């Protein structure tokens, strides 16, 4: 058995507060009968409707997480705190996983979903989804670094990187835009220039921009506009 407001919140379409407001407004039905009690308990397979539209028990969910450093982008990692450990209890049993990964010490935007086809599309090498990072380095960034990134770097092990955009923000900070997701790519690119990365934060992933109102470790469902944008990508 689960609470009705939790069922609606678990879809990712509404927050718990919004779900309670919908229910109290008489816009939700369970088993064909209106229900105005957010705390009402129902079987996991009980049919639920909002404004006459059926709500799957566990439909696609899309969450934006502000990943903190020290947490791994995994659903299960023995001995480690994972991104799923940051979520509410109602979100831990519906098959969520991170669409892509951030290094353990990297912060920023991470999309969590149970929509496998969408994640596959976003992560496919053919998609070239833009990923924008804010970075700080040990050393002085200059125009040569920008040109090297735009030309497509060749790393020390022979790995060839696609051209990347770099926007200098200060002597030792910049935004860098990748269109691929090679292992530790930003760190390896800058290390090859003799300017190791000291701080890294993803601020955009495809059409999604990190909501700076989210503190590290906080998350929220995508807005309808964000969800539509990411599903079109």
N, C-alpha and C positions, 0 to 999 in steps of 0.2 A: 504494500500500500504506500502511496505517496500523496503529498499535499497537492491540491490543484494549482496553487500559485507556483509551486516548484516545477510542476509539469510545464506550465507555460514559460517560465523563465529558462528552463532547460532547452527550449527550442532556439534560444539565442535571439529571438525577435523582440523580447521585452525584458526589462529588468524586473526584479521581484516586486518593486514598488508599482511599476506600470501594470504588472499582471494583477496585483490586488485591486488596482483602480478599475481595470476592465471587468473583473469579476463582480465587484460591488456595484458597478453600473448596469449589471444585468445583461452584459454582452456575451457571456459564456454559458454554454450548455454542456451537460454531462449526461450521456445516455439519453439524449433527446429532451432533457428537462433543464430549464434554467437553473443556474446555481450562483448564489451571491455570497458564498462563504469561501474566502481564500484558503481557509484551513481544512476544507472538506477533503476527506481521504478517498482515494479511488484506486482501483486495480491498475496495474501498468498498461493493460490493454484496453481500458475503458475508453470509448470514443468521446472526444472532446471537440467542441466547435466554438469558434470566436466569430461573431457577426455572421453566422451561417456557414463559415468555411471550416472544413475539417482540419484539425491540427494533429499531425502524426505524433505518435508517442515519443519517438526520438528522431525527429527530422534533422536535416542538415543544420549544423551549428557553426557559427563563425564568431570568434572572439579575437579582440586585439589585446595583446599582453605587452606591458612595458617590462621586458625581462631585465632583472638585475644581474650584476656579476655574481659568480659563485653558484649559479644554478645551471644545470645541464639541460640542453634542448632534447629531451628524451622522455618517453613515457614510463620507462622503468630502467633504473641504473643502480645496481646494488651499491650501497654505501654513499650514494649521492642524493642531493635534493634536486628533484626534477621540476620542470615547469608545471606539470600536472599537480604537484604538491601545493602550488600557489592558488589553485582554483577552489571554489565552493564545492561542498560535498556532492551537490546535484549534478556537477559537471564531470565527475571522475568515473562515471559508470556508463558513458555513452560513446566510447570509442574515439575520443579526441586525440589528436596528435599534432605536432608542430609541422606546418608546411614549410619545410626548410629548417636549417639549423643556424644557431649562433654559437660561437665558441663560448666555453664556460665563463671566461673573463670579459666577454663582449656584452654590452647592454643594448637595449633598444627594442624596436618593433619586432614582434613575432606574431604570426597568424596561427591560431589554433582552430582546427576544424575536424569534422568527421566526414567531410565531403572528399572522398578519395579521388574521383575524376578531376575535380577542380585542382586539388593539390598536384596531381600528376601534370596537368596543363601548365600550372605556374612554374613547376620545377623542371619541365622538359628543356633540354639544351636548345631545342628548336625555338622556344618561346622568347628567349633573350629578355626576360623580365628585368626591368631596371631595379637595382638595389642601391640606395644612396646611404652612405655612411659619413658620420662626422668623425674625424680622426685627429689625434695629436701625436706628434713624433718627437723623438730625441734628435734634434738637428734642425737645420734651416731649410725649409722648402723653397723652391725657386722655379723659374720658368722651364728649366731643363726637365724637372720632374713632371711638369704638366705635359710637355711634349713627349716624354718617354711613355707616359700613361696613354696618351692619345695614339701613339704609334703602335701600341700593343707590346707589352714587355715580354721578354724571354727570360725566364727564371733560371737560377743556377743549375737546376736539374734538367733543363731543356724544355720545361713546360712553357707552351706558348699561350699568352693571355690575349683575349680579345681587346680591341681598343677600349679605353676607359676615359671618362671625363674627370678632370680634377679642377676644382675651384679653390684657389688659395684664399684663406680667411685671415691669416696672420702669419707671422714668421714660422710658426711650427704647427699650424692647424689648417685643415682643409676639408671640403666635402669631396668625396670620390664616388663616382657612379659606375657600378659594374653591371654587365649584362650577362653574367654567368656566375657560377658559384663554386669555384675550385676551392679545395681544402686550404684553410687559412690564407686565402688569396691576398687580402689587403696587407696582412702582416708580411707575407712573403714578397710582395711587390716592393714594399717600402724597405724591407731588409736588403733587397738587392740593390737599393740605392744608397745603402749605408745610413739609413735614417729609420731605425726601428720604431714601431708603433708603441706608444705608451698608454693610449686610451682609444677605445673604439666603440661607437654607438651607431646602430642602424636607425635612420630617421625616416626612411621611406622604403616601401616594398610594393612594386607595381603602382597601382593607383592609390594605395593606402599611405597616409602620412601619420606618423606617431602623434597621438593626442598627448600634448605636453601637460595636460591636466592630470594625466595618470602618473602617480608616483611610481617609483621602481617597485615592481612586484604587484602592481595593481593591473586590473583588466576590466574590459567591458565588452558587451556584444557590439558588433558592427552596427552602424546606423543602416537604415534601409538604403540610403544613397550609397554608402560604402559597399554594402553587400551587393547591390546591383552592379557597381563599377568593377568589383573584383570578379564577379561571376561572368561579366562580359569580356574580361581580359583574355 
